[in-house]
Amino acid sequence: QDPEKSTRAAARHLKDLYNEFGDWYLAMAAYNCGAGAVDKAVERTGYADYWELLKRHALPKETASYVPIILAITIMAKNPRDYGLEDVTFDDPIDYESIHLSSPTNLNLVADATMQPLSAVRDLNPSLIGIIAPAGFEVHVPKGSAEAARAALETVPAENRLAWRLHHVEAGDTLDTIARAYHLPANRIAEVNHGDASLQTGNLLLIPAVYHEPVQPRARVRGRAKTTVAGSYKGKSSSRSGTHIVASRRAPTTSVRRKVSQRNTAD
């Protein structure tokens, strides 16, 4: 679900296929139907050439169309005026910066540090299923906010980044109103801020909140109870930890390499 991670994984996989077959057309075909299918087509026909395989109907029907479609899209993208596409309006690129998290961190805390709504931070990190980013994660934040956010996060003890919050003091805030907003005793907030609970506008206060994953209500279905696990993701069961295409690590097929080499020599 992460466009950047899935694109980089796809590029790595395509590069691995090129290293295996030594030919971009065969690599694209293998990306579509699998390296094994291309290997078999080459062995069956004796041709390590995509277009020769196409003539002999040695590839799956979808793959026979896949490579020409990629080539057509490439040509159209490079020559939009020739194909009536000069007025196409492209979406603006998503600009963001990254912060390396040294410890597990709640995205609510990241949102506090960037002074952005939680939804904005979650939108920039679609590979995260839940609200907790693991240690070592490169969390994306709105462009221009990384430096200040990194400094703000460092004020929170590493062992408390799963639960604590940050509060940016605004005009009119009092210690009591802040405490009520976070359901905490005012003296507790003063304590973790080392007694410095100055409420000047712009100050940053540590909030020793206690975070709990939301508990979903139990749903009863005719005589048996269906329990939704607290904090679980409701939806498709496929992994959202980033769409990673696993590249084939098989050794290059000798016969395919030999045939590609022979064809290149003949050319």
N, C-alpha and C positions, 0 to 999 in steps of 0.2 A: 504493500500500500504506500510505500515511500517512493515517489517518482525518481528521486536522485539515486537512491540505493539500487532500485530495480534497473535503472538505465545503466549504471556502472556495472552491475552484475551481468546484464545482457551483453555489454560491450566486451567484458572479459571472456564470456563464453564464446562469442563470435571470434575473438582473437585466438582462443584455444582451438577452435575448429579450423581456422585458417592455418594455424601451425600444424595441424594434423593432416589436412588435405593439400595445402600449398596452392590453393585456388579459391578466390573469393566467391565465385559462383557456387562451387561445391560447398563452401562453408555456409553460405546463406541457405542452400538447400538442406544441409544437415541441421541447421538451426531450426528449420521448420519440421522436418520429418525424422530427425535423429541421425547420428553418425552411422549407426548400424545399418539403416536402410540405404544410405548412400554407398556404404562399403559393399553391400550385397549387389546393388545395381551395377557398380563398377566391375565387380568380379563376374557377374552374369554376362555383361556385354563386352567386357574388355576395354571399355572407354572410360577414362578419368576426365571427362569433359561434360559439363552440364548440358550444353546444347546437343551433344550427341546422345546423351541419355534421354533428353527430351524427345528427340526424333524417334527413339526406339521405345517410347512409352514405358521407360524403365523406372520412373519415379511416380509416387502417388499423385493423383490428379490435383490435389490442393497445392502440392509442392511445385508442380509444373506451372502453376499460375503465380505462386508466391514470389519467385525471383523476378519475373518480368514486372510485377506490381511494384516491387521495391525500386527497380530501375526507373520505372515510369514516374514514380513519386519524386525520385531524385532529380530527374530531368525537369519536371514541372516546377519543383522548388527553385531550381537554378534559373529557370526562364519563365517566371510568372506571367510576364506580359504576353508571351506567345500563346498562353493557354487561358487568357481572360481572368487571371487570378491577381492582377495588380491591385485590385481594390479590396482584397481580403484583409481584414483587420485582425492582427494577432494579439493574443492576450499579453499583457505586460509580464515580464519575468518576475518571479517571486524573489525578492531580495531579502536575504537574512544573513546573520552571522552565527557562529557556533561557539559554544562554551563547553569545555571538557569538564565533566563531573567526576570528581575524585571519590565520591561516596553516593550511595543511593539517595535520590532527591525527589521530593514531591513536586509535581508540576505547579501546584498552587504557590509554592515558595518561589519557583522560577518566575511565575506570573507577577508575584509581588515585587521581585527584584527588578523586573523590566517595566513595572508600572503599566502592565497590559492586562486585559481580561484573560482568564484561563483559556477561553475558547480560541483566542489568537495564538497562544502558545501551542495548544493541542493541534491546531490546523497546520502549524509548521513542523509538527513531529508525528506524522500519520503512522509511522512504524510502531509506535507505542500503543499497546492495547489498553493498558490501564493508565493510572495517573502517576505511577512511580517510575522514574527513570533510573536504570541500574548504574552502578559505579562503572566508570569508563565510557559512558554514553556521551556522544557529542550532541548536546541539545541545541536545537535551532531557536534563535530568538530574533525579533525584528531588527532589521538593519539599523545600526547606530546605537543599539542598546547594550551590546555585549560588554563593553568595558565597565560601565557603571553597574550592570547586573552582576558581573563577576566579583566586583568589589563588595557589593551588597551580600552576595551569597557567602563570601568569606567571613562575614561577621557572625554567621550562624555556625555553632559547633557542628562538626561533621556528623557526630552521632545523633544530632537532633534535626537533621535536614529532611527526615521523613514526616515530621509532625509540626515543627515550629513554622511560624509565619513571620512576615515582615510587614510593618505598618508605616506608611509614609504620613507623617503628621500634616494635617490640613488645618486651615484657619477654622477656629471654633471647636477643635477637638479638646477634650479634657481627658484626664486619665480614667475617670469613671466611665465616660461614654465609650472610650476605646475598650475598657475592660468588659463592659456590657455587650459590646458588639462581638467579642470573641468568647463570651461566657467564662470569663476568668476573674479572679480577685485582683483588684487594682494593685495590691501590694506585691503580688506575684510578678506582675509586669515590671514594677519598679525594681524588684529583686534581681531579675535576670539582666536588667539594663544597668546593674551595678549602682543602683540608687540614682542614676542620672535619667530621670524620666522627664526631662525638659521637653515642653510641648511647643517649642518654636516651630513654626511652619517650615516643612522641609526636612525636619529631623527624621531619622530612621529608628524605629523601635523594634526590638525583638519581642515576638509574641510566643510564649511557651504553650502553644495550643496542643491539644491531643487529637491526632487525626485518626479517624476510623473510616474504613471503606463503607460506603452506604449499604445498608441491608435491604435487599429487595423483599417486598411482601410475599408471603407464601400463597400459592395459588392451589386451590383444591379442585380436583378433577374426578367427579363421580366415585366417591368411596376411597380414593387414594390421594395422598397429598403429594404435590409436586413442589419441591423446595428449590428455590433459586439461591445459589451460593453467594454469599456476600461479596460484593466487589467483582463478581464474574462478568465477563463480556457476553452480552446477549446478541446473538446474530449468527452469521455464518461461522462455522467452526474452523475455517481455514486460518492458517497462521497470518498474523499481521505484523510480524516482527521485521518486516522488510521483505519484499519479494526477491528472493535470491534464487537465481537460476543456477543449478549445480552443473558446473562445466565437466565435460568428459575428460578424464585424465588418462585415457588409454594411450598406449604408445602408437605413434604414427604407423598406419598400415603400409607395409613395405611395397606391396603391389600397387597401391594407389599412388604412392610417392614415385615409383618407377614409371608409371604410366603418365603422370603429370610431367615428369622430367623429359620423357620421350616426346610428349606432345610439344613442350616448349622448345626442345631441340629442333623438332621438325619445322616449327614456326620460324 
